[in-house]
Amino acid sequence: MTLDAPRPAQAAKPTFAAVAEELLDDVFGYLLYLTKNRAVAEDLTGETFEAALRKWRRFDPERGTPRAWLLAIARTTALDWFRADARRKRREERAEASYLRPEPADPFGEGLSPELEAGLLSLSAGEREVVALRVVLDLDGEQVARVLGISPTAVSTRLHRALAKLEERMRDDIA
Amino acid sequence: MTSPDLFHELRAARPTAPHSLRTRVREIAAEEQPRAGWTWPRLPRRTALAAVPAAAALALAGAGILGFARSDVPTDAARQLTLEEKTAPEAAPAPSTELGAGSAQDSTIGPTTGRAQRVSATLTVEVADADAVSRAAQEALDLTRSLGGHVVSASVATGEEGTASLTVRVPVARVQDAITGLSALGRIVSQQVTIDDLQEQLDALERRQASLQAQIARISARLDTEELDAETRAALETRRRTLQAELRQIRTGIAQTNAEARMSTIQLTVVTPGAYGVAAPPPSRLDRTIDEALNVLAWEGVIALGLLIVAAPFAIVALAAWLGRRLYRRREEERLLAA
């Protein structure tokens, strides 16, 4: 049984363990694209599943797929991390104690060309997340819109801009 | 690189969770699910969507049930009320006792013996045709005279739709006989008997008369027996003339009141079905149910509007706060994800 299949009228609720097993890579991949940091993505993935377990009783299969539900929790978790990170950066700037954090090698994992990886790194987190959801995880426009809390039209626009920017950067790199 | 190539490369290099993370997530999933804390009860979307039509249906059903329950008015009474409205007396004095429409046999209340009372009655009877109107008018006049009464006014119109209007006065003692006799002239359409008590008014006049008579007697005695100076005598004589004038007025008033109390006034209208018009058919149970249901619905609307007026400011503030918070969160997210 695939957890992203079209929902029947009375969808049976899968077990949390089954959901976690099937959707772990999706959640991790999304968070990795969003944060471009493997360690952070792993931490946030763990936090996401902990939060999801706490909320599992309230999950209603008739209101959405487990995938969209989990990714929405992952996004909230990531946004909390971005907020905390922004506060930490401000504190460091005030204390003039900022230091250069080493950029991890192969932030998006293996298999990507250096040009594509550089292009992804040049995108903003917002642009990367729409690429991750729509292209890498292959969610449809409706599901992405639900995760991001925007309209499907806005999803298309955002994806189009992100891809255009990505292709442009890659062309520049190749040239 | 084109978009399809890009898509292919991105999907081919789809990140996979490291083994350590998978183990950790499995451990999390194997944990006992924590007991959920108290949360606001969430209305299922389908239930929420059905709530509005359900509430409307409930309001309609309530109005229908209440309307049906309140429509249980006897048909005859409703019909008589309708007819009485059409023949209600115009500018009648405020009655102390009124007898509504009904048959002559219902009019068992009459003047109280031994008390001065003004009795007036309004009758409308329906006869078959214009000839019957003339006959009924004549019989009414004969009946009045036979009871010792007289005619105040009479108007008889014959033709296709005949009508007759008579105002007669009969002794109060015979008013019951008069009403019974006049009611028998045709089918009663409406009947109203009004009784005003005049006894208190009469008693007051009589007390004033006695007082005036006593005062006049005392003044007359002084004038006849005492040695008075010219000025005092003139003053007393003037006072006596004033009292005598007032006494004459009081006596006139007593006589008029007694006359009113002796004779009752009866207004009789004789009509044909055509002249009277087709009597409105009594509303059916369904009509009354619909009327009552609409009435209940109107009240429900008033209550709902009242609640809306009270709740609207709070709802607007809450909505504005929610929208503001949402906008702030959206902007903050955009700013965070722009990096």
Interface residues (C-beta under 8 A of the other chain):
Chain A: F16 A17 A20 E21 L24 D25 F28 G29 L32 Y33 L34 R38 E42 T45 G46 F49 E50 L53 R54 K55 W56 R57 R58 D60 R63 L79 F82 R83 A86 F108 G109 E110 G111 L112 S113 E115 L116 S124 A125 G126 E129 V131 V135 V136 L137 D138 G149 L163 L166 E167 M170 R171
Chain B: M1 T2 S3 L6 F7 E9 L10 R11 A12 A13 R14 P15 T16 A17 P18 S20 L21 R22 R24 V25 R26 I28 A29 A30 E31 Q33 P34 A36 T39 R42 P44 R45 R330 E332 E333 E334 L336 L337 A338 A339
